[in-house]
Amino acid sequence: MAKEETSSEPDDGAKSGNKKDMLIRAIELILADPTTIKKQTVSLLKKYRSRYKDDESDDDIRDMVAKKIIENYSYWAAFSGGATALAGVVPGLGTVIATFGGATADVAVCMKLQIEMVMALACVYDHNIEQEEERMMCFLIAGLGAIANAGKEGGKQIGTKAFVKMVQTYLAGASLVTVKEVFRQVGVTFTRKALEKSIPFGIGVVIGFSVNKVLTWYVGEKAHDYFKTN
């Protein structure tokens, strides 16, 4: 995705106030290498298959691995804290904070973990996240999951079938344009949360320990629902 973002298309985000390109670029600067995520996931699958092959079906083993991945990333998200606390731990985060500011960096950290989680879940179900199209799909699913969670908090619960249909609808569009539009909405959603809480310390502080964990778990569950049926 990074190569496509540096196309000749003018970047008018700063002039128009549209933060959709900014957030995606910030996430890409700190996102783990898809090849590394793939290797780790394949290794985890092999471990579980070796341990449970005589007792569980392969579908059940995949579900077990998916659950473990969701648990792990939810735990990491809960303890991630604000971006400034992780500047010396997450490669590229210092650059993100300096370039885009603390609030954008906090959202980027949260979304980084969720996108990496979705990528790992995609690998569990045989998607090749080393391909550009598959990575875009993971960005899209993570973004839609975050938006759906905000709707859930407002009383608009979205079921599995509805979420799967929503992802399929968005995937039918122009990939890069669609991802940009979804992440524009993600930025708006998190900014609204900050305003509602009236805490001027960045999104990471606003969402806090428990909300980070719940949000990541929710996105993971929705992503798992999607990959199991597609």
Secondary structure per residue as TSV (DSSP state, phi and psi in degrees):
chain	resnum	aa	ss	phi	psi
A	1	M	-	360.0	-31.4
A	2	A	H	-59.3	-37.7
A	3	K	H	-66.3	-39.5
A	4	E	H	-68.6	-31.7
A	5	E	H	-69.1	-19.1
A	6	T	T	-99.4	28.0
A	7	S	S	-72.4	-179.5
A	8	S	S	-77.7	-4.5
A	9	E	S	-63.3	128.0
A	10	P	-	-62.4	137.9
A	11	D	-	-96.3	97.8
A	12	D	-	-103.6	21.3
A	13	G	H	-58.1	-46.1
A	14	A	H	-66.2	-36.0
A	15	K	H	-73.6	-39.0
A	16	S	H	-92.0	-12.0
A	17	G	T	82.0	5.9
A	18	N	-	-84.4	118.1
A	19	K	-	-98.2	10.2
A	20	K	H	-64.2	-42.4
A	21	D	H	-69.6	-39.0
A	22	M	H	-59.1	-47.0
A	23	L	H	-65.8	-42.7
A	24	I	H	-63.1	-43.4
A	25	R	H	-63.2	-40.1
A	26	A	H	-63.2	-42.3
A	27	I	H	-63.8	-44.0
A	28	E	H	-62.7	-30.3
A	29	L	H	-68.2	-24.7
A	30	I	H	-117.0	0.8
A	31	L	-	-70.8	137.9
A	32	A	-	-65.4	155.0
A	33	D	-	-63.6	123.7
A	34	P	H	-54.7	-34.3
A	35	T	H	-63.2	-40.0
A	36	T	H	-65.8	-43.6
A	37	I	H	-61.3	-42.3
A	38	K	H	-62.4	-46.4
A	39	K	H	-61.9	-43.0
A	40	Q	H	-65.1	-39.7
A	41	T	H	-69.7	-43.8
A	42	V	H	-60.6	-40.2
A	43	S	H	-63.1	-41.3
A	44	L	H	-65.9	-40.2
A	45	L	H	-61.4	-44.9
A	46	K	H	-61.3	-40.9
A	47	K	H	-61.8	-45.9
A	48	Y	H	-70.2	-37.2
A	49	R	H	-66.5	-38.5
A	50	S	H	-65.1	-36.7
A	51	R	H	-79.7	-35.7
A	52	Y	H	-117.2	7.4
A	53	K	T	-59.7	-28.4
A	54	D	T	-87.2	-11.2
A	55	D	T	-117.4	-22.7
A	56	E	S	-128.7	151.4
A	57	S	-	-73.4	163.2
A	58	D	H	-64.1	-35.3
A	59	D	H	-62.8	-41.5
A	60	D	H	-66.8	-36.6
A	61	I	H	-65.6	-42.5
A	62	R	H	-59.4	-42.1
A	63	D	H	-63.0	-39.2
A	64	M	H	-63.8	-43.1
A	65	V	H	-65.5	-42.2
A	66	A	H	-60.0	-43.8
A	67	K	H	-61.3	-41.9
A	68	K	H	-63.0	-42.0
A	69	I	H	-62.0	-45.3
A	70	I	H	-63.0	-42.4
A	71	E	H	-60.6	-46.0
A	72	N	H	-62.4	-50.1
A	73	Y	H	-68.6	-33.2
A	74	S	H	-65.3	-39.5
A	75	Y	H	-64.5	-46.3
A	76	W	H	-63.0	-39.6
A	77	A	H	-64.4	-39.2
A	78	A	H	-61.7	-33.9
A	79	F	T	-101.0	6.0
A	80	S	T	-69.9	-36.4
A	81	G	-	66.2	-161.9
A	82	G	-	-74.2	159.3
A	83	A	G	-61.2	-37.5
A	84	T	G	-62.3	-29.6
A	85	A	G	-72.6	-18.0
A	86	L	G	-108.2	4.6
A	87	A	T	-57.1	-32.6
A	88	G	T	-90.2	-1.4
A	89	V	T	-108.1	-43.2
A	90	V	S	-92.8	115.2
A	91	P	T	-56.3	131.7
A	92	G	T	88.8	-10.3
A	93	L	H	-69.7	-35.6
A	94	G	H	-59.2	-40.2
A	95	T	H	-64.9	-40.9
A	96	V	H	-62.3	-45.2
A	97	I	H	-62.2	-44.3
A	98	A	H	-67.6	-35.3
A	99	T	H	-84.6	-43.5
A	100	F	H	-110.7	-14.1
A	101	G	-	98.8	161.5
A	102	G	H	-64.5	-40.5
A	103	A	H	-64.4	-46.3
A	104	T	H	-64.2	-38.6
A	105	A	H	-63.4	-38.5
A	106	D	H	-63.7	-43.9
A	107	V	H	-64.3	-40.9
A	108	A	H	-61.6	-40.2
A	109	V	H	-63.1	-46.1
A	110	C	H	-61.2	-46.2
A	111	M	H	-72.4	-30.8
A	112	K	H	-55.5	-49.6
A	113	L	H	-64.1	-39.3
A	114	Q	H	-70.8	-38.5
A	115	I	H	-68.1	-42.5
A	116	E	H	-61.9	-38.8
A	117	M	H	-62.5	-45.2
A	118	V	H	-63.7	-38.8
A	119	M	H	-60.9	-44.8
A	120	A	H	-62.2	-42.7
A	121	L	H	-63.5	-38.2
A	122	A	H	-60.4	-41.5
A	123	C	H	-63.0	-37.4
A	124	V	H	-57.7	-33.4
A	125	Y	T	-106.7	32.2
A	126	D	T	68.2	26.2
A	127	H	-	-89.2	141.1
A	128	N	-	-94.9	96.2
A	129	I	T	-74.9	-1.4
A	130	E	T	-78.6	-10.6
A	131	Q	S	-89.6	139.2
A	132	E	H	-56.2	-44.5
A	133	E	H	-62.4	-39.2
A	134	E	H	-69.3	-37.6
A	135	R	H	-65.0	-41.5
A	136	M	H	-60.8	-39.8
A	137	M	H	-59.4	-40.8
A	138	C	H	-67.5	-40.6
A	139	F	H	-57.6	-46.5
A	140	L	H	-63.3	-46.7
A	141	I	H	-63.0	-43.2
A	142	A	H	-63.4	-42.9
A	143	G	H	-64.4	-44.4
A	144	L	H	-66.8	-33.8
A	145	G	H	-63.9	-42.8
A	146	A	H	-64.0	-40.8
A	147	I	H	-67.0	-41.2
A	148	A	H	-63.3	-36.3
A	149	N	H	-64.1	-39.1
A	150	A	H	-63.1	-38.5
A	151	G	H	-65.4	-36.9
A	152	K	H	-61.8	-41.3
A	153	E	H	-66.3	-25.9
A	154	G	T	-89.8	8.8
A	155	G	T	94.2	3.0
A	156	K	-	-102.7	76.3
A	157	Q	-	-67.4	134.7
A	158	I	-	-114.7	128.1
A	159	G	-	-82.3	174.4
A	160	T	H	-60.3	-50.4
A	161	K	H	-61.5	-39.9
A	162	A	H	-66.3	-39.1
A	163	F	H	-67.7	-45.2
A	164	V	H	-58.5	-43.6
A	165	K	H	-64.3	-39.6
A	166	M	H	-62.6	-44.8
A	167	V	H	-61.6	-45.1
A	168	Q	H	-61.1	-38.1
A	169	T	H	-64.3	-45.8
A	170	Y	H	-67.3	-37.0
A	171	L	H	-65.4	-23.0
A	172	A	T	-73.5	-13.4
A	173	G	S	-86.3	-173.1
A	174	A	-	-72.4	118.6
A	175	S	H	-53.8	-57.8
A	176	L	H	-64.9	-43.6
A	177	V	H	-61.4	-43.1
A	178	T	H	-63.4	-45.6
A	179	V	H	-60.6	-42.7
A	180	K	H	-59.4	-44.8
A	181	E	H	-65.4	-41.5
A	182	V	H	-63.4	-42.4
A	183	F	H	-76.2	-20.8
A	184	R	H	-62.8	-43.6
A	185	Q	H	-67.6	-36.0
A	186	V	H	-59.8	-45.6
A	187	G	H	-60.7	-42.4
A	188	V	H	-63.2	-42.4
A	189	T	H	-61.5	-48.5
A	190	F	H	-68.5	-35.9
A	191	T	H	-63.5	-40.0
A	192	R	H	-62.1	-39.7
A	193	K	H	-60.9	-40.9
A	194	A	H	-63.9	-42.6
A	195	L	H	-66.5	-39.8
A	196	E	H	-64.3	-36.6
A	197	K	H	-82.8	-17.3
A	198	S	T	56.2	41.6
A	199	I	-	-117.6	108.2
A	200	P	-	-83.8	45.0
A	201	F	S	-119.7	16.0
A	202	G	-	98.4	155.0
A	203	I	H	-63.2	-38.3
A	204	G	H	-57.3	-39.8
A	205	V	H	-70.9	-36.1
A	206	V	H	-64.8	-48.3
A	207	I	H	-70.3	-35.7
A	208	G	H	74.7	178.1
A	209	F	H	-57.0	-62.3
A	210	S	H	-69.0	-38.4
A	211	V	H	-69.3	-38.9
A	212	N	H	-56.9	-44.8
A	213	K	H	-66.0	-46.5
A	214	V	H	-64.5	-42.3
A	215	L	H	-62.1	-46.2
A	216	T	H	-65.2	-41.1
A	217	W	H	-60.4	-43.6
A	218	Y	H	-62.3	-47.2
A	219	V	H	-60.5	-41.4
A	220	G	H	-62.2	-43.7
A	221	E	H	-63.1	-41.8
A	222	K	H	-67.0	-40.9
A	223	A	H	-63.9	-42.1
A	224	H	H	-60.1	-43.8
A	225	D	H	-57.3	-43.1
A	226	Y	H	-65.9	-49.4
A	227	F	H	-67.9	-29.0
A	228	K	H	-68.5	-25.8
A	229	T	H	-107.4	2.5
A	230	N	-	-133.3	360.0
